[in-house]
Amino acid sequence: MDQVFKSHELTIDISPNRRQRIQTGTEFFTLDQKTGKKIVNFTLNNEELDLTTAKNVVFAFNFVSSVSTYIFDSNETKFERKVEIEDAEKGRVSLVLPNDLFEYEGPVIIYIYIEFINGQSFDVAEIETTFTESFLDKQLPEMTDFYVARFEDLIKLVYKRIDEINSYLNERVDEIDQHVDNRLDIIDSTINNRIDAIDLEITNRVEEINHQMQADLSDSREELQETRNELQETKLDLEKTIDAFRYHVDELIKQNQQQIDDANIRADEIEKRLDNLDIISREDFNIHVNDSTRHVTANERQDWNSRVTQNTFNDLPIRRRIQVTDWDALDNTVLGLRHGESVMVYADIGSLNSPWNGINSMSGHAYLTSNNGDHIAIEVYRSSNTVTRDRKAMRFRGFNGWGEWKYGADTATRLQTPRTINDVAFDGTTNITVTANPTTTRLTVNTNLNDVLTPGNYNCPLIDEATTMPNTPLNEAFSLQVIRHGGNVREACTQIFTTYHESSGRIRRFIRNQNGTVWGAWFELPIAVGAVRTYDMSVTRANQLATERTITIGNTSKIFNGSADVNWSINEILGLIANGNADAGSARIGNLLINWGTATLRFVGTQTGYYEGLVEFRESYTSEPLVLATAGASTTDLVFPAVKVVSRTTTDALLRGTDLQAFVQSYTANWLAIGIIN
């Protein structure tokens, strides 16, 4: 006989109008085995829906009272029944209800979905029906034998379902593994792309900063070069003057030896005259001269005045003082200087051509710099009633008249020679952020100092090792500083040799220059011993800053005074600051902040709900970060759920996961956030 069915047929129109759950009023019983059938005719805006290009038609049964779900589709299925497309052109489909559904009773919601080959799909409708336990399934004594037979059928059905589920699980595990691999590849690609973009942004930013710094420094380079040229000319003039002065001193000593002898004879005569004085004893005079702490009383002053005459001091030298009204008018005719002699000069407020436009009084010295009376040097200090220190001014006169005044500043605001810090010029006018104290290289045994040409700091801590090294000024433990100087040859440099100690306990320092392959002789530099008087000689540009500057790169700050170059390593510049562990934490690279961790997504809603979880960042961002999320590798569901970011702020983010086929209360998700901080 042909198959017979207890069929229910209905027509569903697909439209965007707000839909209501379709109450069919139908009821199926537990003994409707293989006879229950649902037939649906689909229309679209009241026109028959053509299903010839349909990829899949899905019926989902949700048993409300038992929270169980069954899904059937028109493609390959693991169940004994599937959705049949009876007439594709007219949009007619049907489903014979399998016996599995009759194991439950109560209200059932049927959800229908249609998917087409071109990627379009419809969420069609919600249909409500009821499954009821048959009267014969109730516990009647006369139905015992029937139930036994049915129980055996149930056992067979259970074993069959177990086999089907095992096969299904094996296939799903493979799909999940492939899905996990695909998701990990996507995450890795996204992170790598983001890191590349951040690297590019950092590189561009560094280039912008370098260009800006070069632009800022370009304005001062011409001024620095002019200052260097001027100082070089002054240095050459001073060297010539010093050489000439030394020569003339030697000549003066030779030529005036007789004058020195005459001066000695004159001194002896004065001493004899002092010995022969009747009005004052030599002993009393010596006591008065040598008593530097004793103060003369009024009676003593009167006694001295009565005994000492003007003739007593006729032969004592008198220091001359000349008042200046016009500094340009000074020459040796006015000063009356001899070679090697100096005279005090001073001026009141209002003097002409003064170094401070006549607004200060001043005093100082004038002296000849050569046998030629036209070569004169003047050194003066201005007076001040304020807390500010006096300032010094100098000028020189040659064959062409007086040169310009040269000044000393209150403090050093700019280095005379800009220093290089990690290949960036620095003149001390502002703080900069950059790392690492200069390293010192220990020289090996038998090192020839003529071969040490690379600028830097070197040392030899042992005397025994120093004795093996050629071209040292002393066989002592020492430190060596090599400085590149302004020679035309690339290897031209200066060496400064400082002893660790000497047998006398006195530190000694030597210096020499090299130009190409020729080394000059070592010259010993003077070092003051004992108490040293300190003078303020601050200048606008100097070899060392009057105020030390703080230089910071990354998270490292160091003190810099301009006396030597400093360098930083790349690890110090890009210092990584991390907190936490592999499961949860944060890390910073410069102004880039990364947070990571896991979140618990909990079920939200009733039958068609989803999963949500809020994650809080360990550290906050300046602006909203990029957040990536994926479900944890361990889940009790048979389907790997999708997780997306619903919203985010600078302190947290809300994650939402898809509903699962098998209901669970929660599952975990992994997340990663990348953003910028100030």
C-alpha positions as a printed Julia matrix, in Angstrom:
678×3 Matrix{Float64}:
   0.0     0.0    0.0
   1.13    3.56  -0.67
   2.43    5.63   2.23
  -0.13    7.66   4.08
   0.55   10.77   6.15
  -1.11   12.97   8.71
  -0.25   16.15   6.82
  -0.5    19.8    7.69
  -0.1    22.23   4.78
   0.22   26.01   5.04
   1.34   28.94   2.87
   3.91   31.46   4.17
   4.41   34.82   2.46
   7.89   36.33   2.8
   7.78   40.11   3.23
   9.41   42.82   5.39
   6.14   43.36   7.27
   6.43   42.75  11.01
   5.64   39.09  11.44
   3.86   37.2   14.19
   4.47   33.64  15.28
   2.15   31.4   13.23
  -0.23   29.52  15.49
  -1.09   26.43  13.4
  -3.42   24.84  15.95
  -1.98   21.44  14.91
  -1.15   18.58  17.26
   0.93   15.44  16.72
   0.98   12.4   19.05
   3.82   10.13  20.09
   2.33    7.21  18.13
   2.26    9.2   14.85
   5.35    7.2   13.86
   6.58    8.09  10.35
   3.21    9.6    9.43
   3.46   13.21  10.63
   4.24   15.56   7.74
   4.64   19.32   7.33
   4.05   20.9    3.88
   4.9    24.57   3.26
   4.22   26.67   0.16
   6.48   29.79   0.0
   5.4    33.01  -1.66
   7.24   36.31  -1.98
   4.95   39.31  -1.87
   2.07   36.94  -2.67
   3.88   35.49  -5.72
   5.13   31.87  -5.84
   8.79   31.76  -4.72
  11.08   30.04  -7.25
  13.41   27.63  -5.4
  15.26   26.26  -8.45
  18.42   28.18  -7.34
  17.94   27.37  -3.65
  21.1    25.98  -2.0
  19.48   24.79   1.2
  16.15   24.83   3.09
  16.44   24.42   6.89
  13.77   23.39   9.45
  14.82   23.88  13.12
  12.62   22.33  15.85
  12.99   23.87  19.32
  11.23   21.96  22.13
  10.39   24.66  24.66
   9.85   22.51  27.76
  12.99   20.35  27.34
  15.34   23.01  25.85
  16.26   20.67  22.98
  16.84   21.47  19.31
  16.7    19.4   16.08
  17.78   20.72  12.68
  16.86   19.27   9.26
  17.86   20.61   5.84
  17.49   19.8    2.16
  21.23   18.95   1.82
  22.99   15.88   3.17
  21.82   15.08   6.72
  22.73   12.54   9.37
  19.11   11.86  10.26
  16.71    9.48   8.57
  14.57   12.3    7.21
  15.42   15.47   5.37
  13.59   18.44   3.87
  12.25   17.63   0.4
  11.78   20.3   -2.29
   8.71   18.83  -3.95
   8.16   21.55  -6.55
  11.01   24.09  -6.85
   9.28   26.39  -9.33
   6.17   26.71  -7.14
   8.17   26.99  -3.9
   6.7    23.81  -2.32
   8.71   21.87   0.32
   7.84   19.13   2.85
   9.31   17.25   5.82
   8.21   13.85   7.18
   8.6    14.17  10.93
  11.17   11.55  12.12
  10.43    9.32  15.1
  13.13   11.15  17.14
  10.82   14.13  17.51
   8.1    11.99  19.17
  10.33   11.26  22.15
   9.33   14.69  23.51
   6.02   16.31  24.3
   4.89   19.88  24.71
   4.96   23.05  22.56
   7.43   23.2   19.65
   8.67   26.28  17.73
   9.69   25.57  14.13
  12.13   28.05  12.49
  12.54   28.0    8.7
  15.5    29.44   6.71
  16.19   29.5    2.94
  19.71   29.98   1.41
  20.36   30.57  -2.32
  23.42   29.81  -4.44
  24.18   33.53  -5.03
  24.59   34.12  -1.27
  21.09   35.52  -0.59
  19.04   34.05   2.26
  15.66   34.43   4.05
  14.71   34.06   7.69
  11.19   32.93   6.81
   8.95   32.35   9.83
   8.25   30.94  13.27
   5.59   28.2   13.39
   4.15   26.81  16.61
   2.75   23.29  16.97
   2.29   20.75  19.79
   3.49   17.2   20.45
   1.32   15.18  22.84
   1.81   11.77  24.48
  -0.6     9.19  23.02
  -3.16    7.55  25.25
  -1.63    4.12  24.68
   1.76    5.41  25.85
   0.32    6.06  29.28
   0.97    3.41  31.99
  -1.91    0.93  31.51
  -1.45   -2.68  32.83
  -2.73   -4.22  29.63
  -0.07   -2.35  27.59
   2.91   -3.98  29.39
   3.81   -6.27  26.5
   3.5    -3.38  24.07
   5.86   -1.23  26.11
   8.42   -4.0   26.35
   8.5    -4.24  22.57
   8.67   -0.5   22.31
  11.52   -0.37  24.82
  13.53   -2.8   22.73
  12.87   -0.61  19.7
  14.0     2.35  21.75
  17.27    0.61  22.64
  17.93   -0.07  18.98
  17.11    3.54  18.2
  19.47    4.77  20.94
  22.33    2.64  19.6
  21.66    3.91  16.13
  21.62    7.5   17.36
  24.9     6.94  19.22
  26.54    5.69  16.02
  25.17    8.65  14.1
  26.36   11.11  16.78
  29.86    9.53  16.92
  30.2     9.86  13.16
  28.91   13.41  13.31
  31.29   14.35  16.15
  34.3    13.01  14.28
  33.47   15.11  11.24
  32.78   18.19  13.38
  36.1    17.81  15.24
  37.93   17.95  11.9
  35.9    21.01  10.91
  36.62   22.69  14.25
  40.35   22.02  13.91
  40.33   23.53  10.44
  38.28   26.48  11.7
  40.72   27.09  14.58
  43.69   27.03  12.18
  41.96   29.47   9.84
  41.07   31.84  12.68
  44.62   31.73  14.06
  46.01   32.51  10.61
  43.64   35.48  10.33
  44.62   36.77  13.79
  48.35   36.33  13.07
  47.95   38.15   9.75
  45.99   40.98  11.38
  48.55   41.42  14.18
  51.47   41.32  11.74
  49.79   43.91   9.5
  49.14   46.12  12.52
  52.72   45.77  13.74
  54.02   46.66  10.25
  51.75   49.7   10.21
  52.98   50.76  13.67
  56.62   50.26  12.61
  55.98   52.43   9.54
  54.3    55.08  11.66
  57.22   55.11  14.13
  59.74   55.34  11.26
  57.84   58.23   9.68
  57.58   60.0   13.03
  61.31   59.62  13.68
  62.06   61.03  10.23
  59.75   63.98  10.89
  61.51   64.68  14.21
  64.93   64.45  12.54
  63.86   66.82   9.77
  62.45   69.25  12.34
  65.64   69.14  14.41
  67.75   69.72  11.29
  65.56   72.69  10.37
  65.86   74.11  13.91
  69.65   73.73  13.87
  70.18   75.1   10.35
  69.61   78.71  11.5
  72.44   78.51  14.05
  74.97   76.66  11.89
  76.07   79.76  10.0
  76.48   81.65  13.26
  78.47   78.77  14.74
  80.7    78.62  11.67
  81.32   82.37  11.81
  82.17   82.07  15.51
  84.55   79.19  14.8
  86.29   81.2   12.05
  86.57   84.23  14.32
  87.96   82.15  17.18
  90.4    80.46  14.82
  91.67   83.85  13.67
  91.91   85.03  17.29
  93.76   81.84  18.21
  96.26   82.38  15.39
  96.75   86.0   16.46
  97.26   84.95  20.09
  99.72   82.26  19.09
 101.7    84.78  17.06
 101.55   87.28  19.92
 102.65   84.66  22.46
 105.52   83.52  20.23
 106.59   87.11  19.72
 106.27   87.81  23.44
 108.43   84.81  24.33
 111.02   85.84  21.79
 111.17   89.43  23.02
 111.32   88.3   26.66
 114.35   86.18  25.83
 115.92   89.06  23.93
 115.1    91.45  26.75
 116.75   89.17  29.27
 119.86   88.97  27.12
 119.99   92.68  26.27
 119.17   93.97  29.74
 121.34   91.73  31.87
 123.42   94.79  32.65
 120.31   96.66  33.69
 119.45   93.78  36.02
 122.94   93.96  37.54
 122.55   97.74  37.93
 119.18   97.16  39.59
 120.79   94.74  42.05
 123.48   97.32  42.86
 120.75   99.95  43.28
 118.89   97.65  45.65
 122.04   97.14  47.7
 122.49  100.9   47.96
 118.89  101.36  49.1
 119.38   98.65  51.7
 122.52  100.39  52.96
 120.66  103.71  53.15
 117.94  102.01  55.18
 120.6   100.56  57.49
 122.11  104.04  58.0
 118.86  105.84  58.82
 119.15  107.58  62.22
 115.45  108.37  62.64
 114.24  104.75  62.27
 115.95  101.43  62.94
 116.07   98.66  60.35
 114.79   96.22  62.93
 111.67   98.36  63.64
 111.06   98.82  59.91
 111.2    95.05  59.25
 108.85   94.34  62.17
 106.36   96.85  60.76
 106.55   95.42  57.21
 106.25   91.77  58.27
 103.38   92.33  60.73
 100.51   91.77  58.21
  97.79   91.38  60.85
  98.67   94.22  63.17
  96.74   97.53  62.94
  98.51  100.88  63.43
  97.14  102.98  66.3
  96.8   106.77  66.17
  99.86  107.23  68.38
 101.94  104.88  66.25
 100.86  106.69  63.07
 101.9   110.04  64.55
 105.22  108.55  65.67
 105.95  107.14  62.17
 104.95  110.39  60.44
 107.32  112.32  62.67
 110.28  110.05  61.9
 109.86  109.22  58.21
 110.65  111.92  55.62
 109.76  112.16  51.94
 113.33  111.38  50.95
 113.02  107.94  52.54
 110.74  106.75  49.69
 112.19  108.64  46.74
 113.64  105.46  45.36
 110.5   103.29  45.82
 108.5   102.6   42.57
 105.1   104.33  42.22
 102.31  102.48  40.29
 100.83  104.8   37.64
  97.06  105.19  37.12
  95.61  106.82  33.99
  92.02  108.06  33.72
  90.46  107.43  30.3
  87.8   109.64  28.72
  87.97  108.17  25.17
  89.13  104.55  24.83
  89.84  104.89  21.09
  92.26  107.75  21.8
  94.6   105.56  23.88
  98.03  104.9   22.39
 101.53  104.59  23.81
 101.99  108.32  23.64
  99.32  108.6   26.36
 100.26  105.41  28.21
 104.07  105.79  28.06
 104.63  102.01  28.34
 107.88  100.12  27.97
 107.99   96.48  26.85
 106.95   94.18  29.7
 105.4    97.05  31.68
 101.74   97.6   32.54
  99.73  100.57  33.76
  96.37  100.8   35.54
  93.58  102.41  33.53
  90.13  103.48  34.72
  87.13  105.45  33.53
  84.03  106.96  35.06
  80.48  106.73  33.7
  80.24  108.47  30.32
  83.59  107.51  28.81
  83.56  107.32  25.01
  83.92  104.07  23.0
  83.78  102.01  26.19
  82.8    98.31  26.04
  79.49   99.08  27.79
  78.56  102.35  26.02
  79.66  104.47  28.98
  76.87  103.28  31.31
  79.34  101.8   33.85
  82.55  102.85  35.48
  85.43  100.42  34.96
  89.07   99.71  35.72
  91.8    97.4   34.47
  95.28   97.23  32.95
  97.04   98.17  29.72
 100.32   96.56  28.6
 102.55   96.24  25.55
 102.5    92.98  23.63
 105.71   93.62  21.64
 108.68   96.02  21.39
 106.61   98.0   18.89
 104.79  100.7   20.85
 101.66  100.3   18.69
 100.88   96.77  19.94
  98.81   97.25  23.11
  96.36   95.03  25.03
  93.68   96.33  27.45
  91.77   94.23  29.98
  89.0    95.97  32.0
  86.16   95.02  34.37
  82.96   96.97  34.75
  81.61   97.98  38.18
  78.08   97.01  39.18
  75.84   97.77  42.16
  73.6    94.79  41.47
  73.94   91.13  42.45
  75.14   90.32  38.89
  78.85   89.54  38.68
  81.24   92.06  36.98
  81.86   91.39  33.33
  85.24   91.34  31.65
  86.16   92.98  28.33
  89.38   92.89  26.25
  90.67   94.57  23.08
  93.95   94.71  21.13
  95.7    97.46  19.17
  97.94   96.72  16.17
  99.24   98.54  13.13
  95.65   99.2   11.94
  94.41  100.63  15.23
  92.1    99.21  17.88
  90.13   96.0   17.35
  86.61   95.21  18.65
  85.86   94.63  22.32
  85.58   90.92  23.33
  83.32   90.03  26.26
  82.8    87.34  28.87
  79.17   86.43  29.62
  77.59   85.91  33.07
  76.92   82.24  32.36
  77.45   79.76  29.53
  74.17   79.32  27.63
  75.61   77.57  24.56
  78.53   75.22  23.98
  81.48   76.66  22.09
  81.66   73.37  20.14
  78.33   71.48  19.78
  78.55   67.88  20.91
  77.16   64.85  19.09
  74.64   62.66  20.94
  73.68   59.56  18.95
  74.62   61.46  15.75
  72.46   64.48  16.7
  74.12   67.91  17.2
  73.55   69.37  20.71
  74.76   72.85  21.8
  73.28   72.95  25.33
  70.52   75.5   24.74
  67.68   73.03  25.4
  67.13   69.6   26.92
  66.88   66.65  24.57
  65.69   63.09  25.08
  68.22   60.37  24.07
  71.2    57.08  26.52
  74.36   55.3   28.08
  77.52   56.69  29.59
  80.54   56.69  27.26
  82.37   53.4   27.44
  86.08   53.07  28.19
  88.21   50.64  26.2
  91.07   48.9   27.99
  94.27   48.93  25.95
  96.0    45.58  25.52
  99.65   44.82  26.23
 102.16   46.17  23.65
  99.64   48.64  22.19
 101.42   51.42  20.29
  99.78   54.77  21.2
 100.63   56.01  17.67
  98.01   53.53  16.4
  95.19   54.68  18.73
  93.34   57.04  16.36
  89.64   56.27  16.94
  87.96   58.97  19.09
  86.94   57.67  22.51
  88.12   56.89  26.05
  90.87   54.33  26.81
  92.76   53.21  29.89
  95.68   51.11  31.13
  95.2    50.28  34.85
  98.57   48.54  35.48
 102.1    49.96  35.43
 103.49   46.61  34.22
 101.27   46.82  31.14
 102.07   50.5   30.54
 105.82   49.74  30.34
 105.17   47.5   27.31
 103.44   50.25  25.32
 105.53   52.39  22.92
 105.19   56.2   22.65
 103.83   56.92  26.14
 105.19   60.03  27.91
 105.55   58.1   31.21
 105.6    54.45  32.28
 102.63   54.92  34.62
  99.06   53.58  34.74
  96.97   56.05  32.77
  93.77   57.07  31.02
  93.78   58.28  27.4
  91.26   60.48  25.6
  91.35   60.65  21.78
  89.6    63.62  20.12
  89.16   64.31  16.42
  90.42   67.83  15.65
  90.04   70.17  12.68
  92.94   68.98  10.53
  92.51   68.46   6.79
  93.55   64.81   7.12
  90.78   62.41   8.08
  92.84   60.65  10.8
  94.03   63.91  12.44
  93.4    63.74  16.17
  94.54   64.87  19.65
  95.6    62.56  22.51
  95.33   63.6   26.2
  97.35   61.33  28.56
  96.52   61.48  32.33
  98.44   59.46  34.95
  96.65   57.46  37.62
  99.22   58.6   40.19
 102.93   59.31  40.34
 105.55   58.46  42.92
 105.09   61.91  44.43
 101.31   61.4   44.49
 100.82   64.22  41.96
  98.61   63.7   38.89
 100.29   64.66  35.6
  98.69   65.32  32.23
 100.24   65.42  28.74
  98.89   66.35  25.29
 100.03   65.88  21.69
  98.58   66.28  18.16
  98.72   64.07  15.08
  98.25   65.25  11.49
  98.09   62.44   8.98
 100.94   60.08   9.88
 103.1    62.57  11.81
 102.83   62.76  15.6
 104.01   65.84  17.49
 105.9    65.74  20.79
 104.19   65.28  24.15
 103.68   68.56  26.11
 102.92   68.5   29.82
  99.89   70.55  30.89
 100.05   72.59  34.13
  97.88   71.33  37.0
  97.39   73.57  40.07
  98.54   72.07  43.4
  97.17   73.28  46.72
  94.62   76.05  47.19
  93.39   77.52  43.9
  91.59   80.84  43.65
  88.4    80.56  41.59
  87.45   83.28  39.08
  84.23   83.56  37.15
  85.17   83.05  33.5
  81.74   81.99  32.16
  81.21   82.58  28.46
  78.32   82.3   26.01
  80.0    79.31  24.34
  82.31   77.01  26.29
  83.8    73.54  26.27
  81.58   72.62  29.22
  78.09   73.73  30.3
  77.78   75.9   33.41
  74.45   74.13  34.13
  74.27   70.38  33.61
  71.42   69.22  31.35
  69.21   66.14  31.67
  68.95   63.99  28.53
  66.25   61.3   28.38
  65.69   58.54  25.81
  62.97   55.95  26.42
  62.79   55.56  30.2
  66.44   56.4   30.93
  67.63   59.87  32.06
  71.28   60.91  32.29
  73.25   64.03  33.19
  75.2    65.77  30.4
  77.59   68.74  30.9
  79.1    68.96  27.41
  82.58   67.7   28.33
  82.2    64.5   26.28
  79.84   62.71  23.89
  77.28   60.26  25.28
  75.61   57.28  23.57
  72.53   55.12  24.13
  71.82   51.55  23.05
  68.71   50.61  21.04
  67.45   48.47  23.95
  67.47   51.52  26.22
  65.71   53.66  23.6
  62.94   51.07  22.91
  62.64   49.77  26.5
  59.8    47.27  26.94
  57.73   47.66  30.11
  55.53   44.59  30.67
  53.14   43.53  33.46
  51.34   40.23  33.89
  51.91   36.89  32.17
  50.99   34.97  29.0
  47.33   34.66  30.08
  46.67   38.31  30.93
  48.71   41.48  31.15
  49.94   44.62  29.39
  53.11   45.9   27.74
  54.39   49.26  26.49
  56.87   50.01  23.7
  57.34   53.77  23.7
  53.82   55.18  23.39
  52.39   51.9   22.05
  50.27   50.0   24.63
  49.17   46.34  24.3
  46.65   44.66  26.67
  45.61   40.99  26.49
  43.58   38.45  28.46
  40.58   36.08  28.53
  36.91   36.85  29.14
  33.92   34.74  30.2
  30.91   35.13  27.87
  27.61   34.31  29.65
  24.24   33.44  28.12
  21.91   36.42  27.67
  18.21   36.12  26.71
  15.8    33.18  26.51
  15.36   30.93  23.47
  17.14   33.05  20.83
  19.75   34.64  23.07
  23.48   35.21  22.72
  26.58   35.39  24.94
  28.21   38.59  26.27
  31.18   39.51  28.42
  32.89   42.81  29.46
  36.68   43.01  29.5
  38.57   45.71  31.4
  42.04   46.77  30.21
  44.89   46.56  32.7
  46.09   49.98  31.48
  44.0    52.72  29.81
  44.51   54.24  26.35
  44.51   57.84  25.16
  42.03   56.98  22.39
  39.94   53.92  21.48
  42.24   50.95  20.68
  42.02   48.18  18.11
  40.46   45.1   19.8
  40.57   41.52  18.41
  38.71   38.57  19.94
  38.12   34.85  19.3
  36.49   32.02  21.24
  38.72   29.97  23.55
  40.09   26.67  22.26
  38.2    24.72  24.94
  34.43   24.72  24.58
  31.73   22.19  25.37
  29.79   23.07  22.22
  29.97   21.09  19.01
  30.29   24.3   16.94
  33.18   26.77  17.27
  31.32   30.02  18.14
  32.08   33.37  16.53
  33.0    36.29  18.81
  32.93   39.97  17.83
  33.56   43.33  19.52
  30.27   45.19  20.06
  31.71   48.4   21.6
  34.95   49.7   23.08
  36.26   52.66  25.13
  39.69   53.68  26.37
  39.26   51.46  29.46
  37.12   48.43  28.42
  35.37   46.55  25.59
  32.12   44.54  25.24
  32.39   41.13  23.48
  29.42   39.2   22.03
  29.4    35.53  21.0
  26.92   33.6   18.85
  24.36   31.2   20.28
  25.29   27.49  20.41
  23.44   24.44  19.12
  23.78   22.74  22.49
  22.95   25.1   25.33
  25.72   25.99  27.83
  25.75   28.7   30.49
  29.07   30.25  29.38
  32.29   29.82  27.42
  35.6    31.71  27.26
  37.07   34.09  24.67
  40.6    35.35  24.1
  41.15   39.06  23.32
  43.95   41.45  22.37
  43.91   45.3   22.37
  46.5    47.56  20.67
  46.5    51.37  20.93
  48.38   54.6   21.7
  49.1    56.38  25.01
  50.6    59.8   25.67
